[in-house]
Amino acid sequence: MKTRVAVMFGGKSVEHEISVISGIQAILSMNTEKYDIVPVYLTKNNVMYVGDDIGKIESYKNIDSLLSRSQKVIMINEGEKVHLVAYPLKKFGKNLDIDIDVVFPIVHGTNVEDGTLQGYLKTLGVPFVGCDVEASALGMDKYAMKLILKESGIPVLDAKQYTLTDYSDIDSLIKDIEERFGYPVIVKPVNLGSSVGISVARERLQLTNSIDDAFRYATKVLVERAITNLREINCSVLGDENEASASECEEPIHSKDILSYADKYTSNSKSGGSKGMASTSRIIPAELSPERREEIRSLAVKSFKALGCNGVSRIDFMIDEDTDELYFNEINTIPGSLAFYLWEPVGVPYKELLDRMIELALKRQRVEGGLTFAFDTNILDTASFGGSKGSKL
């Protein structure tokens, strides 16, 4: 019997369109002899739809039309199984009811990749591919992630987080940044990916504009010094917090100080289309000494485990070419295109990569199934709630 996999993509995120591309890429590469695949589109309001055309990329040229001929669904847990059911239910006739064995979220950004969707799936009790709630949240919170990694002995750049309260007195905020870091600095929304809202500031006017732009996308902003002679190297990791392995390394090619959204998704596309991160200009394998390559791959695995990750992540590193220092930059817990292009050079085709990710999800479910999360007790039968203060149980 085939395993039924609900592949979820889209969602309420500035990276919505990239998620659609990544999700459909994966669907087209999955083993249909092994899996019964159900594409599930999340609208920008996080409403779920299924239908014959949901898994076809050309359908997304007109999303309103796509939704009009698709079925809105919700997830419910019934009979120890999670189902996708039509919503609202029809009073007459047969209602759609699809039972699901495992969910494969291929989503990017805030409200979906940051533990929000993972928490929803965990509450329903359905196995899901990728990082759990905690690792997903840490992977999206650049500041909290730095604290964890620094404690684990992984090199990160010093940074400071600023809030909307700080932003209300922008003159003091700018003064603090200048005194703490000087110039140039890099300004980032704390919890976004795909380089959205990220920019480098080399003087005060640029810094003001960078802060304004970053706060358009998030309520917290991270500032750190910018490496002026920067080389970026990325590496993917597959596994879980107990056992993991690293992919080949790549060096992305970008047009400005940082790898921009356009560099990642549109600069190398043809006819205005996009193939997601698979279309980015890059050098694979990166031109590194054998020693530096293994250092990066080893540090990638160490970082992945320290954050408690699962499935496939891509970890981005920075090399300061003036000092030859290597720094962890960020992790993408659900990377664009699932970083399949980094696994093929080390002998892992995309179809196998997807298989292994699903196997890891089912393994986690088996392990957690052996843990105790509740006790059968009679406390509520015997407790007394008399008196104005009640009783301490």
C-alpha positions as CSV (number, residue, x, y, z in Angstrom):
1,M,0.0,0.0,0.0
2,K,1.3,3.5,-0.9
3,T,2.0,6.1,1.8
4,R,-0.3,9.1,1.3
5,V,1.7,12.3,1.4
6,A,0.1,15.7,1.6
7,V,2.6,18.2,0.1
8,M,1.8,21.6,1.5
9,F,3.1,24.9,-0.1
10,G,2.3,28.6,-0.3
11,G,1.1,30.3,2.9
12,K,0.9,33.7,4.5
13,S,4.5,34.7,3.8
14,V,6.5,37.2,1.6
15,E,8.1,34.0,0.2
16,H,4.7,32.6,-0.9
17,E,5.5,32.3,-4.6
18,I,8.9,30.7,-4.0
19,S,7.2,28.1,-1.8
20,V,4.8,27.3,-4.7
21,I,7.8,26.7,-7.0
22,S,9.6,24.6,-4.4
23,G,6.6,22.5,-3.6
24,I,5.7,21.7,-7.2
25,Q,9.3,20.9,-8.0
26,A,9.3,18.3,-5.2
27,I,5.9,16.9,-6.3
28,L,7.3,16.3,-9.8
29,S,10.3,14.5,-8.4
30,M,8.6,12.2,-5.8
31,N,8.4,8.4,-6.3
32,T,4.8,7.9,-7.5
33,E,5.2,4.1,-7.2
34,K,5.8,4.5,-3.4
35,Y,3.7,7.6,-2.6
36,D,0.2,8.7,-3.2
37,I,0.7,12.5,-3.5
38,V,-1.9,15.1,-2.5
39,P,-0.8,18.6,-3.4
40,V,-2.2,21.1,-0.8
41,Y,-2.1,24.8,-1.6
42,L,-2.1,27.3,1.2
43,T,-3.4,30.7,0.2
44,K,-1.9,33.9,1.4
45,N,-4.6,33.7,4.2
46,N,-3.4,30.2,5.1
47,V,-6.6,28.6,3.7
48,M,-6.1,25.1,2.3
49,Y,-7.2,23.9,-1.2
50,V,-6.9,20.7,-3.1
51,G,-7.8,19.8,-6.6
52,D,-6.8,18.4,-10.0
53,D,-4.8,21.6,-10.9
54,I,-3.3,22.4,-7.5
55,G,-0.1,20.6,-8.4
56,K,0.3,22.3,-11.8
57,I,2.6,25.3,-11.9
58,E,0.9,26.9,-14.9
59,S,-2.4,27.1,-12.9
60,Y,-0.8,29.8,-10.7
61,K,-0.8,32.4,-13.4
62,N,-4.4,33.0,-12.4
63,I,-4.9,32.0,-8.7
64,D,-8.5,33.2,-8.5
65,S,-9.5,31.0,-11.4
66,L,-7.5,28.1,-9.8
67,L,-9.4,28.4,-6.5
68,S,-12.8,28.6,-8.2
69,R,-12.3,25.1,-9.6
70,S,-10.6,23.7,-6.5
71,Q,-11.9,22.5,-3.2
72,K,-11.4,24.3,0.1
73,V,-10.5,21.8,2.9
74,I,-9.6,21.6,6.6
75,M,-7.7,19.0,8.6
76,I,-9.3,17.0,11.3
77,N,-8.1,14.2,13.5
78,E,-10.6,11.3,13.6
79,G,-10.2,7.6,14.2
80,E,-6.4,8.0,15.0
81,K,-5.9,9.4,11.5
82,V,-5.7,12.9,10.1
83,H,-8.1,13.7,7.2
84,L,-8.5,16.4,4.7
85,V,-12.2,17.1,4.5
86,A,-14.2,19.5,2.4
87,Y,-15.3,22.7,4.0
88,P,-18.0,23.6,4.3
89,L,-19.6,20.1,4.3
90,K,-22.3,19.5,1.7
91,K,-25.7,18.6,3.2
92,F,-26.4,16.2,0.4
93,G,-24.1,14.0,-1.7
94,K,-20.6,12.7,-1.0
95,N,-18.1,14.9,0.8
96,L,-14.4,14.8,0.0
97,D,-12.5,12.9,2.7
98,I,-8.8,12.1,2.2
99,D,-6.9,10.4,5.0
100,I,-3.2,11.4,5.3
101,D,-0.2,9.4,6.4
102,V,2.4,12.2,6.5
103,V,2.5,15.9,5.7
104,F,5.4,17.3,3.7
105,P,5.5,21.1,4.4
106,I,7.5,22.9,1.7
107,V,7.0,26.4,2.9
108,H,9.3,29.4,3.4
109,G,9.2,32.3,5.8
110,T,7.2,33.8,8.7
111,N,3.8,32.2,9.6
112,V,4.7,28.9,8.0
113,E,8.4,27.9,8.3
114,D,8.8,29.4,11.8
115,G,7.1,26.7,13.8
116,T,3.6,28.0,13.3
117,L,2.5,25.4,10.8
118,Q,4.6,22.7,12.5
119,G,2.8,23.4,15.8
120,Y,-0.6,23.1,14.1
121,L,0.4,19.7,12.5
122,K,1.9,18.5,15.8
123,T,-1.4,19.4,17.6
124,L,-3.3,17.4,15.1
125,G,-1.0,14.4,15.7
126,V,0.0,13.9,12.0
127,P,3.7,13.0,11.2
128,F,5.3,15.8,9.2
129,V,8.6,16.2,7.3
130,G,11.3,18.6,8.5
131,C,12.2,20.4,11.7
132,D,10.0,20.2,14.7
133,V,8.4,23.3,16.3
134,E,11.4,24.4,18.4
135,A,14.0,24.0,15.7
136,S,11.7,25.7,13.1
137,A,11.3,28.7,15.4
138,L,15.0,28.9,16.2
139,G,15.9,28.6,12.5
140,M,13.7,31.7,11.7
141,D,14.8,33.8,14.7
142,K,18.2,35.0,13.8
143,Y,19.0,36.5,17.2
144,A,17.9,33.5,19.3
145,M,19.7,31.2,16.9
146,K,22.9,33.1,17.4
147,L,22.7,32.7,21.2
148,I,22.2,29.0,20.9
149,L,25.0,28.5,18.4
150,K,27.4,30.8,20.4
151,E,26.8,28.7,23.5
152,S,27.6,25.6,21.4
153,G,31.0,26.9,20.3
154,I,30.0,27.8,16.7
155,P,31.5,31.1,15.4
156,V,28.9,33.8,14.8
157,L,29.2,37.6,14.3
158,D,28.2,39.7,17.4
159,A,24.9,41.3,16.8
160,K,22.2,43.3,18.6
161,Q,18.4,43.1,18.4
162,Y,16.2,46.2,18.2
163,T,12.5,46.4,18.8
164,L,9.7,48.8,17.8
165,T,10.2,50.6,21.0
166,D,13.8,51.3,19.9
167,Y,12.5,52.3,16.5
168,S,10.2,54.9,18.1
169,D,13.4,56.9,18.9
170,I,15.3,56.3,15.7
171,D,18.0,58.9,16.4
172,S,19.0,57.1,19.6
173,L,18.8,53.8,17.8
174,I,21.2,55.0,15.1
175,K,23.6,56.5,17.7
176,D,23.7,53.2,19.5
177,I,24.5,51.3,16.3
178,E,27.2,53.7,15.3
179,E,28.8,53.5,18.7
180,R,28.5,49.8,19.0
181,F,29.4,48.7,15.4
182,G,30.5,51.7,13.3
183,Y,30.2,51.3,9.5
184,P,29.5,49.3,7.4
185,V,26.7,47.3,9.1
186,I,24.1,44.9,7.8
187,V,20.5,45.3,8.9
188,K,18.0,42.4,8.8
189,P,14.5,41.6,9.9
190,V,14.9,39.0,12.7
191,N,12.6,36.4,11.3
192,L,12.5,36.6,7.5
193,G,14.4,34.7,4.8
194,S,15.1,35.0,1.0
195,S,17.1,38.2,1.8
196,V,13.8,40.2,2.1
197,G,14.4,43.5,4.0
198,I,18.1,42.9,4.3
199,S,20.6,45.6,3.3
200,V,24.1,47.0,4.0
201,A,24.5,50.6,5.3
202,R,27.8,52.4,4.9
203,E,26.7,55.8,6.3
204,R,23.9,57.4,8.3
205,L,21.4,58.1,5.5
206,Q,21.8,54.5,4.3
207,L,21.4,53.2,7.8
208,T,18.1,55.2,8.3
209,N,16.8,53.8,5.0
210,S,17.9,50.2,6.0
211,I,16.2,50.4,9.4
212,D,13.0,51.8,7.8
213,D,12.9,49.0,5.3
214,A,13.7,46.2,7.8
215,F,10.9,47.3,10.1
216,R,8.4,47.1,7.2
217,Y,8.7,43.4,7.4
218,A,9.2,42.6,11.1
219,T,8.8,43.9,14.6
220,K,12.4,43.1,15.6
221,V,15.5,43.9,13.6
222,L,19.0,42.6,13.9
223,V,22.2,44.6,13.3
224,E,25.7,43.3,12.9
225,R,28.9,44.5,11.4
226,A,29.2,43.9,7.6
227,I,32.2,42.0,6.4
228,T,33.7,44.2,3.6
229,N,35.7,41.4,1.9
230,L,33.1,38.7,2.0
231,R,32.9,35.3,0.5
232,E,29.8,33.2,1.0
233,I,29.7,29.4,1.1
234,N,26.6,27.3,1.5
235,C,26.2,23.7,2.6
236,S,23.2,21.5,3.1
237,V,22.7,18.9,5.9
238,L,20.4,15.8,5.9
239,G,19.4,13.9,9.0
240,D,18.3,14.6,12.6
241,E,19.8,15.7,15.8
242,N,21.4,12.3,16.4
243,E,22.8,11.5,12.9
244,A,23.4,13.8,10.0
245,S,25.6,14.2,6.9
246,A,26.7,17.1,4.8
247,S,26.3,17.8,1.1
248,E,28.7,19.4,-1.4
249,C,29.5,23.1,-0.8
250,E,28.5,25.9,-3.2
251,E,29.5,29.5,-3.6
252,P,26.6,31.6,-4.7
253,I,27.3,34.5,-7.1
254,H,25.5,37.8,-6.4
255,S,25.4,41.2,-7.9
256,K,25.7,43.4,-4.8
257,D,27.0,43.4,-1.2
258,I,24.6,40.5,-0.3
259,L,22.8,37.8,-2.1
260,S,19.5,39.5,-3.0
261,Y,16.0,38.1,-3.6
262,A,16.5,38.8,-7.3
263,D,19.9,37.0,-7.3
264,K,18.2,34.0,-5.7
265,Y,15.1,33.7,-7.7
266,T,15.0,35.8,-10.9
267,S,18.4,36.8,-12.2
268,N,19.1,33.5,-14.0
269,S,15.6,32.7,-15.1
270,K,14.5,32.6,-18.7
271,S,11.3,34.1,-20.2
272,G,10.5,35.7,-16.9
273,G,10.0,32.3,-15.2
274,S,11.8,30.9,-12.1
275,K,13.1,27.6,-11.0
276,G,13.5,28.7,-7.4
277,M,16.9,28.5,-5.8
278,A,17.9,26.0,-8.5
279,S,18.2,28.9,-10.9
280,T,20.6,30.9,-8.8
281,S,24.1,31.5,-10.3
282,R,26.6,29.4,-8.3
283,I,29.8,27.5,-8.3
284,I,29.4,23.8,-7.4
285,P,31.6,22.6,-5.9
286,A,32.9,25.7,-4.3
287,E,36.6,26.3,-4.9
288,L,37.9,25.4,-1.5
289,S,40.9,23.6,-0.2
290,P,40.1,20.1,1.0
291,E,40.7,21.2,4.6
292,R,38.4,24.2,4.4
293,R,35.7,22.2,2.6
294,E,35.7,19.6,5.4
295,E,35.8,22.3,8.1
296,I,32.6,23.9,6.6
297,R,30.9,20.5,6.2
298,S,31.7,19.5,9.7
299,L,30.6,22.9,11.1
300,A,27.3,22.6,9.1
301,V,26.5,19.2,10.7
302,K,27.4,20.5,14.2
303,S,25.2,23.6,13.7
304,F,22.3,21.4,12.4
305,K,22.5,19.1,15.5
306,A,22.9,22.0,17.9
307,L,19.6,23.5,16.7
308,G,17.8,20.1,16.8
309,C,17.0,20.1,13.1
310,N,15.4,17.3,11.1
311,G,15.1,16.6,7.4
312,V,17.1,18.9,5.0
313,S,18.4,22.3,5.9
314,R,20.8,24.6,4.1
315,I,23.4,26.5,6.2
316,D,25.0,29.6,4.9
317,F,28.5,30.6,6.0
318,M,30.7,33.7,5.6
319,I,34.4,33.9,5.1
320,D,36.1,37.2,6.0
321,E,38.8,37.2,3.3
322,D,40.8,39.8,5.2
323,T,41.2,37.5,8.2
324,D,40.3,34.1,6.8
325,E,37.8,33.8,9.7
326,L,34.8,31.5,9.1
327,Y,31.3,32.4,10.5
328,F,27.9,30.8,10.6
329,N,25.5,33.2,8.9
330,E,22.0,31.6,8.9
331,I,20.1,28.4,8.5
332,N,17.2,27.7,6.1
333,T,15.3,24.9,7.8
334,I,13.2,24.5,4.6
335,P,15.6,25.7,1.9
336,G,14.4,26.9,-1.6
337,S,14.2,23.8,-3.9
338,L,15.1,21.8,-0.8
339,A,18.7,22.3,-1.8
340,F,18.6,19.3,-4.1
341,Y,21.3,20.8,-6.3
342,L,23.8,20.4,-3.5
343,W,23.0,16.7,-3.0
344,E,23.2,15.5,-6.6
345,P,27.0,16.1,-6.7
346,V,27.5,13.7,-3.8
347,G,25.4,11.0,-5.3
348,V,22.0,11.7,-3.8
349,P,19.4,12.2,-6.5
350,Y,16.4,14.4,-5.7
351,K,14.0,11.4,-5.6
352,E,16.2,9.7,-3.0
353,L,16.5,12.9,-1.0
354,L,12.7,13.2,-0.7
355,D,12.5,9.5,0.3
356,R,15.0,10.0,3.1
357,M,13.2,13.1,4.4
358,I,9.9,11.2,4.6
359,E,11.6,8.3,6.3
360,L,13.1,10.7,8.9
361,A,9.6,12.1,9.6
362,L,8.2,8.6,10.2
363,K,11.2,7.7,12.3
364,R,10.5,10.7,14.6
365,Q,6.9,9.7,14.9
366,R,7.9,6.2,16.0
367,V,10.3,7.5,18.6
368,E,7.8,10.1,20.0
369,G,5.2,7.4,20.0
370,G,7.2,5.6,22.7
371,L,7.3,8.7,25.0
372,T,4.9,9.4,27.8
373,F,2.9,12.7,27.5
374,A,0.0,12.0,29.8
375,F,-0.9,10.0,32.9
376,D,-4.1,8.2,33.7
377,T,-5.0,9.5,37.1
378,N,-8.1,10.2,39.2
379,I,-7.1,13.6,40.4
380,L,-10.1,15.3,39.0
381,D,-12.4,12.7,40.6
382,T,-11.0,13.3,44.1
383,A,-10.1,17.0,44.0
384,S,-12.0,19.4,46.1
385,F,-12.7,22.9,44.6
386,G,-14.6,24.2,47.7
387,G,-13.8,27.6,49.2
388,S,-12.8,30.9,47.7
389,K,-9.2,29.9,47.2
390,G,-9.7,26.4,46.0
391,S,-7.0,23.8,46.8
392,K,-3.5,23.3,45.8
393,L,-3.1,20.0,43.9
